[in-house]
Amino acid sequence: MNDLSQTQQFTTETCGEATQMVDSPQATQMAVSVTCPVCKTDNPPGDQYCVDCGFLLSSTPVETEVVAAEAPGKLLDKASGREFDLKIGENTVGRQDADVLPADTTVSRQHAVLTIADGKATLQDVGSSNGTFVGSRKVEPGESVEVSDGAEIKFGSCVMTLRLGGVEGVEGVEGVEGVEAVETTEAESTAAPEPEAPKVVAKLVGFDETSGEYAVALGDNTVGRRPDNAIAIAGDAYVSGSHAIIVADENGFRITDLGSSNGTFVNDNKLDPNEPAEIHPGDEVIMGKSKFRLELQEDVIPSPYEGEG
């Protein structure tokens, strides 16, 4: 007893009250951190709630099944491969405080609004600098345009594809027959032929060997220095990454400059950005320092030019 008493007295006098508290069972218990059973965060001694998730540390977690809500739609950025989930209601598009934030300087801070309601999507330009397009059609500021699944939307020169709803699957049927039906459908879908490439109706023929020659197909033909363009002019540093778009359809040919750095010229006339202009066989088109002539394919003539020599 005397030895124990002397030891306790020595500890108190030498190290003070703090040492005496650390040596006590209560202090040792308080010094142990508590791990949250939900998020596994280590919490300071004495805290009642987890500092990370807010769980009451003295209670027992209850396992619950969490079902993630499927996004009603997505915007797929062709250039970067990024996907932007859309929600029911208004989805703002722009470079500042927006639901969809493209990394493209041609997109305005507040560019457009894409609204999803009743299984449909409508698009409105909110006064952007470089325009909003659905395919080759310009959406005027304040105008609301219905957009279908798979449509190509351009915000400035940023090209995105709209996907509405989830991935369509085969409806399940109870029993063995249902399983067989699913397996057959998957096999058939795997063996489905690849979609045909768009028909080539014209070509851009360079005035010199460095300009090259490029096919122009029915539909939209994006033009630029990036390799993901339909017409990729990689050898001209004066051509922008997304420079222009050429549309070929039953109405002929139209070209639109997408806000390029060095402009697009048709027969020496500079085009206004985001304003489609008609081009005809034989017209001269200049992008960057590359000069081309539009020529029809000999065996394919779009309807506006039927009968021409």
C-alpha positions as CSV (number, residue, x, y, z in Angstrom):
1,M,0.0,0.0,0.0
2,N,2.8,2.4,0.9
3,D,4.6,1.7,-2.4
4,L,1.4,2.2,-4.4
5,S,0.6,5.4,-2.6
6,Q,4.1,6.8,-3.1
7,T,3.9,6.0,-6.9
8,Q,0.6,7.8,-7.2
9,Q,1.9,10.8,-5.3
10,F,5.0,10.9,-7.5
11,T,2.9,10.9,-10.7
12,T,0.7,13.7,-9.5
13,E,3.5,15.9,-8.3
14,T,5.7,15.3,-11.4
15,C,3.3,15.5,-14.2
16,G,0.3,17.2,-12.8
17,E,-3.4,16.7,-13.2
18,A,-3.2,15.9,-16.9
19,T,-1.0,12.9,-16.4
20,Q,-3.3,11.7,-13.6
21,M,-6.3,11.9,-16.0
22,V,-4.5,10.1,-18.9
23,D,-3.7,7.3,-16.5
24,S,-7.3,7.0,-15.3
25,P,-9.6,4.5,-17.0
26,Q,-12.0,7.2,-18.0
27,A,-9.5,9.3,-19.9
28,T,-8.1,6.3,-21.7
29,Q,-11.6,5.4,-22.9
30,M,-12.3,9.0,-24.1
31,A,-9.1,9.1,-26.1
32,V,-10.1,6.3,-28.4
33,S,-11.6,7.5,-31.8
34,V,-14.9,6.1,-33.0
35,T,-15.2,4.6,-36.5
36,C,-18.6,5.3,-38.2
37,P,-20.2,2.0,-39.1
38,V,-21.8,3.7,-42.2
39,C,-19.1,5.6,-43.9
40,K,-16.0,4.2,-42.0
41,T,-14.8,7.7,-41.0
42,D,-12.7,8.0,-37.8
43,N,-14.4,10.5,-35.5
44,P,-12.8,12.5,-32.6
45,P,-13.4,11.1,-29.1
46,G,-16.6,12.2,-27.5
47,D,-18.5,13.1,-30.8
48,Q,-22.1,11.9,-30.9
49,Y,-22.5,12.2,-34.6
50,C,-20.3,11.3,-37.5
51,V,-18.4,14.4,-38.8
52,D,-18.8,13.1,-42.4
53,C,-22.2,11.6,-42.9
54,G,-24.0,12.7,-39.7
55,F,-24.9,9.2,-38.5
56,L,-25.7,8.9,-34.7
57,L,-22.6,6.9,-33.5
58,S,-24.5,5.3,-30.6
59,S,-27.1,3.7,-32.9
60,T,-27.0,0.6,-35.2
61,P,-27.2,1.2,-39.0
62,V,-30.1,-0.4,-40.8
63,E,-29.4,-2.0,-44.2
64,T,-31.6,-0.6,-46.9
65,E,-31.7,-1.3,-50.6
66,V,-31.0,1.9,-52.6
67,V,-32.3,2.0,-56.1
68,A,-30.5,4.6,-58.3
69,A,-32.9,6.7,-60.3
70,E,-32.3,6.5,-64.0
71,A,-31.7,9.7,-65.8
72,P,-34.5,10.6,-68.3
73,G,-31.9,11.6,-70.9
74,K,-28.3,12.4,-71.7
75,L,-26.2,14.7,-73.8
76,L,-23.2,13.0,-75.3
77,D,-20.3,15.3,-76.3
78,K,-18.8,13.9,-79.5
79,A,-15.4,15.6,-79.2
80,S,-14.6,14.8,-75.6
81,G,-16.7,11.7,-75.1
82,R,-18.3,13.2,-71.9
83,E,-21.8,12.4,-70.9
84,F,-24.1,14.8,-69.2
85,D,-27.1,13.4,-67.3
86,L,-30.4,15.3,-67.8
87,K,-33.2,15.7,-65.3
88,I,-36.9,16.1,-65.6
89,G,-37.7,19.8,-66.1
90,E,-35.2,22.5,-67.2
91,N,-31.6,21.7,-67.9
92,T,-29.4,24.8,-68.5
93,V,-26.5,24.7,-70.9
94,G,-23.5,27.0,-70.6
95,R,-20.1,27.6,-69.3
96,Q,-21.1,29.1,-66.0
97,D,-23.5,27.8,-63.3
98,A,-25.2,25.4,-65.7
99,D,-26.5,21.8,-65.5
100,V,-24.5,21.0,-68.7
101,L,-21.0,22.6,-68.7
102,P,-19.2,22.0,-72.1
103,A,-15.5,22.8,-72.1
104,D,-15.8,24.8,-75.3
105,T,-15.1,28.6,-75.5
106,T,-17.7,29.0,-78.3
107,V,-20.4,28.1,-75.8
108,S,-21.8,31.2,-74.0
109,R,-22.0,31.4,-70.2
110,Q,-25.8,31.1,-70.4
111,H,-26.3,29.4,-73.8
112,A,-29.5,27.4,-74.0
113,V,-32.2,25.5,-72.0
114,L,-33.2,21.9,-72.7
115,T,-36.5,21.0,-71.0
116,I,-37.6,17.4,-70.6
117,A,-41.3,16.8,-69.8
118,D,-43.9,14.1,-70.6
119,G,-41.2,12.1,-72.4
120,K,-40.4,14.9,-74.8
121,A,-37.5,17.4,-75.1
122,T,-37.7,21.0,-76.1
123,L,-34.7,23.3,-76.8
124,Q,-34.5,27.1,-76.4
125,D,-31.6,29.4,-77.2
126,V,-31.3,32.1,-74.5
127,G,-29.4,34.7,-76.6
128,S,-26.1,32.9,-77.1
129,S,-23.3,34.5,-79.0
130,N,-22.6,31.7,-81.5
131,G,-26.0,30.2,-81.8
132,T,-27.8,26.9,-81.2
133,F,-28.5,24.4,-84.0
134,V,-30.6,21.2,-84.3
135,G,-28.9,19.5,-87.2
136,S,-28.5,22.4,-89.7
137,R,-31.5,24.3,-88.4
138,K,-30.7,27.4,-86.3
139,V,-32.8,27.8,-83.2
140,E,-33.6,31.5,-83.0
141,P,-33.2,33.2,-79.5
142,G,-36.4,32.7,-77.5
143,E,-37.7,30.1,-79.9
144,S,-38.7,26.6,-78.5
145,V,-38.0,23.6,-80.7
146,E,-38.9,20.0,-80.0
147,V,-35.9,17.7,-80.2
148,S,-36.2,14.0,-80.9
149,D,-34.0,11.2,-79.5
150,G,-30.7,10.8,-81.4
151,A,-30.8,14.4,-82.7
152,E,-27.5,16.3,-83.1
153,I,-27.4,19.6,-81.3
154,K,-24.7,22.2,-81.7
155,F,-24.0,24.8,-79.0
156,G,-21.6,27.1,-80.8
157,S,-19.2,24.6,-82.3
158,C,-19.7,22.0,-79.5
159,V,-21.6,19.1,-81.1
160,M,-23.7,16.9,-78.8
161,T,-26.1,14.0,-79.3
162,L,-29.4,13.8,-77.4
163,R,-30.4,10.5,-75.9
164,L,-33.8,10.2,-74.2
165,G,-34.8,7.5,-71.8
166,G,-32.9,4.3,-70.9
167,V,-31.5,1.6,-73.1
168,E,-34.3,-0.3,-74.7
169,G,-34.3,-4.0,-73.7
170,V,-36.3,-7.1,-74.5
171,E,-39.4,-7.5,-72.4
172,G,-39.1,-10.4,-70.0
173,V,-41.5,-13.4,-70.3
174,E,-42.0,-15.8,-67.4
175,G,-40.8,-19.4,-67.9
176,V,-38.3,-21.1,-70.1
177,E,-39.8,-19.7,-73.3
178,G,-39.1,-16.2,-72.2
179,V,-35.5,-17.0,-71.6
180,E,-35.1,-18.6,-75.0
181,A,-36.8,-15.6,-76.6
182,V,-34.3,-13.2,-75.0
183,E,-31.3,-15.4,-76.1
184,T,-32.6,-15.5,-79.7
185,T,-33.1,-11.8,-79.8
186,E,-29.6,-11.1,-78.5
187,A,-28.1,-13.5,-81.1
188,E,-30.1,-11.8,-83.9
189,S,-29.1,-8.3,-82.7
190,T,-25.4,-9.4,-82.6
191,A,-25.7,-10.7,-86.2
192,A,-27.4,-7.6,-87.5
193,P,-25.5,-6.0,-90.4
194,E,-23.6,-2.7,-89.9
195,P,-25.5,0.4,-91.0
196,E,-24.6,1.6,-94.5
197,A,-22.3,4.5,-94.8
198,P,-23.9,7.8,-96.0
199,K,-24.0,8.1,-99.8
200,V,-21.2,10.3,-101.2
201,V,-22.7,12.9,-103.5
202,A,-19.9,15.4,-104.1
203,K,-16.3,16.2,-103.2
204,L,-14.1,19.1,-102.2
205,V,-11.2,19.1,-104.6
206,G,-8.1,21.1,-103.6
207,F,-6.5,23.6,-105.9
208,D,-3.1,22.2,-105.1
209,E,-1.7,18.9,-103.8
210,T,-1.4,20.1,-100.2
211,S,-5.2,20.8,-100.0
212,G,-6.2,17.2,-100.9
213,E,-9.6,15.9,-101.9
214,Y,-12.5,15.1,-99.5
215,A,-15.8,13.3,-100.0
216,V,-19.1,15.1,-99.2
217,A,-21.9,12.7,-98.1
218,L,-25.6,13.2,-97.8
219,G,-26.5,14.8,-94.4
220,D,-24.1,16.8,-92.2
221,N,-20.4,16.9,-92.9
222,T,-18.4,18.5,-90.1
223,V,-15.2,20.2,-91.3
224,G,-12.2,21.0,-89.1
225,R,-8.6,20.1,-88.0
226,R,-9.7,17.6,-85.4
227,P,-9.7,13.9,-86.5
228,D,-13.3,13.4,-85.4
229,N,-14.6,15.6,-88.2
230,A,-16.2,14.0,-91.3
231,I,-13.8,16.1,-93.3
232,A,-10.6,16.3,-91.3
233,I,-8.1,18.9,-92.7
234,A,-5.2,18.0,-90.4
235,G,-2.4,19.6,-92.5
236,D,-3.6,23.2,-92.3
237,A,-2.9,24.9,-89.0
238,Y,-5.1,27.8,-90.0
239,V,-8.2,25.6,-90.0
240,S,-10.0,25.5,-86.6
241,G,-10.7,22.3,-84.7
242,S,-14.4,22.7,-85.6
243,H,-14.3,25.0,-88.5
244,A,-17.5,24.6,-90.6
245,I,-20.3,22.2,-91.5
246,I,-21.5,21.3,-95.0
247,V,-25.0,19.9,-95.4
248,A,-26.0,18.0,-98.5
249,D,-29.7,17.0,-98.9
250,E,-32.6,17.2,-101.4
251,N,-32.3,21.0,-101.3
252,G,-28.7,21.1,-102.5
253,F,-25.6,22.1,-100.5
254,R,-25.2,24.6,-97.6
255,I,-22.1,25.6,-95.7
256,T,-22.0,27.2,-92.2
257,D,-19.0,28.7,-90.5
258,L,-18.9,27.6,-86.8
259,G,-17.1,30.7,-85.5
260,S,-13.7,29.7,-86.9
261,S,-10.6,31.8,-86.1
262,N,-9.7,32.5,-89.7
263,G,-13.1,32.4,-91.4
264,T,-14.8,30.6,-94.3
265,F,-15.0,32.1,-97.8
266,V,-17.2,31.2,-100.7
267,N,-16.1,32.7,-104.0
268,D,-14.0,35.2,-102.0
269,N,-17.0,36.3,-99.9
270,K,-16.5,35.8,-96.1
271,L,-19.4,34.1,-94.4
272,D,-21.0,35.3,-91.2
273,P,-20.5,32.8,-88.4
274,N,-23.4,30.4,-87.9
275,E,-25.3,31.7,-90.9
276,P,-25.8,28.9,-93.6
277,A,-24.9,29.9,-97.2
278,E,-25.8,28.0,-100.3
279,I,-22.9,26.6,-102.4
280,H,-23.1,25.1,-105.9
281,P,-21.0,22.9,-108.0
282,G,-17.9,24.9,-109.2
283,D,-18.0,27.3,-106.3
284,E,-14.6,28.0,-104.6
285,V,-14.5,27.4,-100.8
286,I,-11.6,28.6,-98.7
287,M,-11.1,27.4,-95.1
288,G,-7.8,28.5,-93.4
289,K,-5.3,28.5,-96.2
290,S,-6.9,25.6,-98.0
291,K,-8.8,26.3,-101.2
292,F,-11.3,23.9,-102.7
293,R,-13.8,23.6,-105.5
294,L,-17.1,21.7,-105.0
295,E,-17.6,19.0,-107.6
296,L,-20.5,16.6,-108.0
297,Q,-19.9,12.9,-108.1
298,E,-20.3,11.8,-111.7
299,D,-22.7,9.0,-110.9
300,V,-24.8,10.8,-108.2
301,I,-26.6,14.1,-108.8
302,P,-28.9,15.5,-106.1
303,S,-32.4,16.5,-107.2
304,P,-31.7,20.3,-107.4
305,Y,-29.1,19.7,-110.1
306,E,-30.9,17.1,-112.2
307,G,-30.6,17.9,-115.9
308,E,-27.4,20.0,-115.5
309,G,-24.4,19.0,-117.7
